[in-house]
Amino acid sequence: MAVRAAVLPAVGSPLEITGIDLPDPGPGQVRVRLAAAGVCHSDLSLSNGTMRVPVPAVLGHEGAGTVVAVGEGVTHVAPGDGVVLNWAPSCGTCHACSLGEVWLCANALGGAADVYARTVEGTDLHPGLNVAAFAEETVVSAGCVLPVPDGVPLTDAALLGCAVLTGYGAVHHSAQVRPGETVAVFGVGGVGLAALQAARIAGASKIVAVDVSDGKEELARAAGATDYVLASENTAREIRALTGGQGVDVAVECAGRAVSIRTAWDSTRRGGRTTVVGIGGKDQQVTFNALEIFHWGRTLTGCVYGNSNPAQDLPVLAEHIRAGRLDLTALVTERISLDGIPAAFENMLAGRGGRALVVF
């Protein structure tokens, strides 16, 4: 059956809206009609080669929709169910999974190399980060779908699959922010906005948002920021001034740039914690000297997918949403149609765009 999709023909090429032939689900697979998908900076990283996936591919890794059909052996969802796409399903058997670190599963991205559909001309297509959400419909492994929590609209639930799990998890699982601590969040995109809300939920006493754009201050404050700092060479000094000269207890870096990672580190107090969420390229080199590592006693950690377990964390997030503590609509800067995906990518390349939500 043919459906429309946004196809990345080659690394560095523009996305093309075209018809693709999508097969019926085989054993252990699920076919989903998308209700919405988020346009995330990670998709841009995939398209420009910062992160490598086989091409041609259909990108899009955070989405939600309705089950159309299931293959043999699938029992946890049925046609008509609302589901959230999980781009990093854990295998349950590798070393990381045996340690309970499912976000580091060695086999999570194995499906990205599969051929899951074909263009109408017969060219093989790969599913980006497993789920190929930039399409009207997709076929995924059963492990890539989780039931949408009660009370969460499908078009909002799309963001649970990446931005919210990542931002919330960075604060609660990786940095483990405690009530009364001070927090700085670098990068006010979808993940950063989720991290700001998570810091507020955690009971942080001061939440500083940092971004290169002064146009994001209103969004940041609505998400929970108590202070806003426009990124510059004086950022660390400004943050220390806001915290009695000490620096914040926790810095969460969501941009994946060497300069912001280094600044986030410099902005934390002695003994503070810096969590890096942003995905940077290999050319982004961050340097530290041995003496400062000893002297400052800070902790620098990477954070994959918010160090989250989606099956366990989605019900927790849903409770925050139902209680009004977490607002998914606040993460969306633009709502577009499927045909608007290429324009959204152009905006991101030009540095003008935040997270866009594609509604099908």
N, C-alpha and C positions, 0 to 999 in steps of 0.2 A: 504494500500500500504506500502511495507517495504522500509525503508531507513536506512542508516548507521548513528549511533550516538555514542557519547562518554557517557557511562552510569556510574554513581557513584552508585555501588551496596549497599554500606554502608558507614557511616562516618569513615574516616580513611583508606578506601580501595582504591587501585589504580583504575583509570578510565579504563573502558573496551570498546574497539571499537567493536560494535556489531550491528546486524540488529534489528530494532524495527518496530512494526506495527503502522502506523500513520493513524488515521481516516480522513475522509473528513471533512471539516469545517461545523459546525452546525450553527444555527442562531447566528448572532453577532460575528462570528469568521472568521479568515483569514488564509489561508495556504500560506506559504512563502518558496521559494527555496533560501537557503542561498548562498550569494556570498562570504561573509567573516565574521569572528567573531574574537573578541579580546580575548586573554587569559589574564585575569585580576587577580590581587592579591585577589580580593574579591571572585573569584571562588575558590581559594586556601582556603580562610577562610571558605567557605561553605563546602569544602571537608573534612577539618580537625575538623569541629565542632565549630569553633570560632563564626560563624553565623549558626543558626539552620534552616534547611529546611527538609521537609519529604523526605525520601529515600525509595527505589531506585529513582534516579532522573537523568535527563539530565541537566547538568549545561550549562553555557554560557549565559551572560546577555547583551552583547553588540554585535550587529550584524546588517547586512543589506542584502537585497536580493530582489527578484522579486516575486510579488504576483502571485500565481498559480491559486488559486480559492478563492471565497468569499462565506460566508454563507448568509442566508436570512437577510435582514435589513442593510447590510453593503453597504454604498454609497460613503464614502470618498476616497476609493481606489478601483481599478478594476484589473482583471488579466492583467499582463504585466507591471504594475506600479512598479517602484523601491521604496522601503520603508526602513526606519530605524526602528529597534526594540526599543521600549520604555519599559524597565523592570519595571517601577514604574508608571503605568497609574493612574491618579487621578480620583476619583469617582465624584467629583463636588458637593457632598452633605454633607460630614462630616464637623465637626467644623473647621478643618484646611483649607479645601477647601473653606469654607464660608469666611474665613479671607484672602483668596488669597494665602495661603501658601501651594500650591499644592504638594510641595516636602515632606510635612509631612502628606500627605493623610493617614488616618487611615485604609483605605481599599486597599491601593496600592498593597500589597503583598498577597492579599487573594487568587489569582489564583495559588500561589505556592503549595497550599494544594490539588489542583485538580488532578485528574487522567486524563492525556491528551493523553496518548499512552500506549502501552504494549510491552513487549519484545516478541520475536517470540515464547517463551515458555508460554506466557500468564500472566506474572507478571506485575502488575500495575506500571506505571511510573509517576512521578511528574515532572513538568517543572521548577525545580530550582527556579530562580527568574522570574517566569512567562513566560519566552520566549524560554527556551531550545535551545539556539543558537548553541550548539556543536552538530549539526546534519546537514545532507544534506538538510532536510526540517523540518519545524515545523508548528504547528497549534496554533494560539494565539488569544486572545480576540482582537476585532477590536480596542480597546483603546491602544493596544500595538504596533500599527504600525502608523508611520508618513511618509508622502511622502518625498522622498529624494529631497533635494533642487537642483535646476538646477545648472549644472556645477560641481557637486561633484560626482566623480566616486564611484560606489557601494562599491568597495573594500576598499576605504578610508572612506566612510560614516559610516562603521561599528563602528568606534571609536567615532563617534558623540554621540552614544547612552549611553556612560558612561564616558570614560576618559576625553573627551573634554568638555562636559557639566559640569562635576564635577570640573575640573581644572579651566576652564574659569569662571564658576559661583562662585567658592571660591574667586577669585580675584575681580570680578566685582559686584557680588551680596552680598556676605557675608562680605568680608573685605572692599569692596567699595574703592579700591585703586584710589587715585587721581593723576593727573599729577604732577611730581616732587617728589613724595614720594619715600622712599626707601623700598625695599621688600627683604625678605629672604624666600626661598622655601626649605623645608626640605624633602628630598626624591626625587630622580631624576628617577622615573619610568614614566609610561604613564601619570598619573595624574599630577605629578610634572612637566613634560615637557610641558604639556598643561598650567599649572599655570605660568611657566616662560614666555611662549609666551603671555599669557594674561596680565602679568605684563608689558611686553614690549608694547603691544597694548594700555594699560592704560596710558602709558607715564611715567612709573617709572624712576627715575633718576639713581638709582643704584639697581641692581638685583643680590642678592647673592644666589647661589645654594649650598646646603649642602647635602652630601651623604657619605655613608660609603665606597664607591668604588671610587678610583681615576680613574678608567677606564671610568667613565661617564662624565668627564669634557668636552670633546669635544662635546658630545651631548648637555650638558647644555649650553655651550657657543653658539652653533648654534641656540638654542631655545631662546636666549636672555640674558643669564646670563652675567653680567659684571665682576663677581668675582666667584671663586669656593673655597669652604672650605671643607676639608676632615674632617668628623665628628670625634670629640674627646672630651675629658673632657675640652678642651680649646676653643670649638667652639663659645660659647657666647662671650668670651673675644676677639676672632679674629673678630667677626662680629662688636662688638663695636669699635674696632680699625679701621675698614673699614668705619665707619660712624662718625668719629670725636669724639669717646668716648660716643656717645649717644645711639646707638642701632638703629635698623631699625624701621620705622613707622609701618610696617606690617610684620608679620611672618605667613607663611602658612605651616602647618605641614601635610605631606602626607603619613607618615609611620605608624601611629597608635601605636607608642611605647611610654611608659611612659617617657623614658629618652629623646626622641626627642621632646615630647610635653613640658616637663619642660625646655629643652634647648631653644626651640622656644620662650617660655615665657620670659626667661632670656635674650634673644637676642633683645627684643623689647625695645624701649625707654620708658621713663616715659610717661604715657598716650597713649602708642602704642596699637596695636590691634593684637591678635593672633587668627587665625582661624584654627581649627583642622578638617582636612578632612579625615585622615587615620582612618581605623577601627581597633581598638585594642581589645584584649580580656579582660575579667573581671579581670584577674590577673594583668593587667597593671594599677597599682595604682599610681596616680599623687598627690603629696601633696604640699600644700601651707600653710604658716602661716598667721594669721589674720593681723599682722602688715604690711607684705609686700603687701598684697592686698590693704590696705589703702594707703601705702606710694607710691607705683608705679603707682596707678591709671590706670592700664592696663585693657583691655577688653579681656576676653577669651571666644570664642564662638565655638560651634559645627557647623558643616556644612554638611547637608544631600543632596547628589546629586547636590552639588554646589548651593543649594537654587534656583534651576532653574525651569523654566516652559518650558519644551521641545518644545511645540508647538510655543511659542513665541521666544525662543532663537535660534532654528535651523536656521531660516532665517537670523538672525544676524550673526551667525557663518559662514553661507554660503557666506555672503557678504565679511567677512574677508578672507575667503579662496579664493574667486574669485579675490580679490584685492591683494593677495599674502602676506597678513599680518599673516595668520595662515597656517602652513604647517602640514598636518595630517601625511604625510609619515615620518616626523621627530620623531613621537611618537613610531614608530615600530622598535624594535631591532632585530626581527627575523620573517621571513615568513615561515610558516610550512603548511603541509597538515593535513587533519583530523586525519590521522593515527599518526601524530606527537604530538598530544595533550598530551598523557601521558608523553612523554619526556619533553615537556615544563613544565609540573607540577613538574617533578623531578628537573629540573633546578631551578625553583622557590623555592622549598623546600631547595635546597642546597645554595640558596642565589646568584646564578649565573645569573639568568635570569631577563630580564626586561619584557616589554609587548611583547607578540608574536601575530601575526596576522595569523589566520587560513584561508586559501583560499580553497574553495571547488571546 
